[in-house]
Amino acid sequence: MLTISELTEFMGWSSLINICLLAATTLAVILMRESIIKLHEKIFKVNAEELPRIYFQYVAQYKLAIIILNVVPYISLKIMA
C-alpha cells in the first residue's frame, strides 16, 4: 500500500516529466515548424493549412490533461500532507 508521501512524490515526478515533454513538444512545433508540417503532410496526408490548428489543439489538450491528471492531484496531496 502506498503512503500519501510516496503518492505525492510519484505525482510530483509525473507532473515534472509531463511538463518537460510538453515544453519539448511546444519548442519542436515552434522551432521546426516547416519540417514537421512537411513530414506530417506526407505521412498522414493532411492539408498543410490545417496542421497548425491541429498542433495547437494537441498542445492545448495535452496541457489540460497534465493539469487535470497530474498537477491538481499533486497539489491536493500536498495540501493533505
C-alpha positions in Angstrom: 0.0 0.0 0.0 1.3 3.4 -0.9 1.5 6.2 1.7 0.4 9.7 0.9 4.1 10.8 1.0 5.0 8.2 -1.7 2.0 9.0 -3.8 2.8 12.8 -3.5 6.4 12.1 -4.7 5.1 10.0 -7.6 2.6 12.7 -8.7 5.4 15.3 -8.4 7.7 13.4 -10.7 4.9 12.5 -13.1 4.0 16.2 -13.3 7.6 17.3 -13.9 8.2 14.7 -16.6 4.9 15.6 -18.4 5.6 19.3 -18.2 9.1 18.7 -19.7 7.6 16.7 -22.5 5.0 19.5 -23.1 7.8 22.1 -23.3 9.8 19.9 -25.7 6.8 19.4 -27.9 5.9 23.0 -27.9 9.5 24.1 -28.7 9.7 21.5 -31.5 6.5 22.8 -33.1 7.7 26.4 -32.8 11.3 25.9 -33.9 10.9 23.1 -36.5 7.5 24.1 -37.8 8.2 23.8 -41.6 9.9 20.4 -41.4 7.3 19.0 -39.1 4.5 20.2 -41.4 6.2 18.6 -44.4 6.7 15.3 -42.5 3.1 15.1 -41.2 1.7 16.2 -44.5 3.4 13.3 -46.3 2.8 10.7 -43.6 -0.8 11.5 -42.7 -2.0 13.1 -46.0 -3.3 16.1 -44.1 -3.6 19.6 -45.7 -0.7 21.8 -44.7 -3.1 24.7 -43.8 -4.8 22.5 -41.2 -1.7 21.4 -39.4 -1.0 24.5 -37.3 -4.6 24.3 -35.9 -4.1 20.6 -35.2 -0.8 21.2 -33.4 -2.4 23.9 -31.3 -5.3 21.7 -30.4 -2.9 18.8 -29.5 -0.7 21.1 -27.2 -3.8 22.6 -25.6 -5.3 19.2 -24.9 -2.1 17.8 -23.5 -1.7 20.8 -21.3 -5.2 20.3 -19.9 -4.6 16.6 -19.3 -1.4 17.4 -17.4 -3.1 19.9 -15.2 -6.1 17.7 -14.5 -4.4 14.4 -14.2 -1.0 15.4 -12.6 -0.8 18.9 -11.2 -4.2 19.1 -9.4 -3.8 15.7 -7.7 -0.2 16.7 -6.7 -1.4 19.9 -5.1 -4.3 18.2 -3.4 -1.9 15.6 -1.9 0.5 18.4 -0.8 -2.4 20.1 1.0 -3.5 16.8 2.6 0.0 16.0 3.9 
